[in-house]
């Protein structure tokens, strides 16, 4: 009975942590959307490699990505991963969906991250 109660408490704690992480993830993504849109200098709705690398070098963006457990130390490699089609540009939708799915599990995605 004690072990079962301990497991239930641990499970509840993990659920709470997961909900907090998801809430933080949504807040960070909203912030990144604003940054993404302001960095879209030509109004195309996409960022090219140069624009993406530039925003990733901003401390507040780097910190937001790190809080989501998305490595920002190698923005060029991160851009290549996000630009799955190899067109040299990424939309916010692509960025949003990719970062959301990568959050918390990218240590195996980018070598050395």
Secondary structure as UniProt FT lines:
FT   HELIX           2..39
FT   TURN            41..42
FT   STRAND          46..48
FT   HELIX           49..56
FT   HELIX           59..67
FT   TURN            68..69
FT   TURN            73..74
FT   HELIX           75..82
FT   TURN            84..85
FT   STRAND          89..91
FT   HELIX           92..102
FT   TURN            103..104
FT   TURN            107..109
FT   TURN            111..112
//
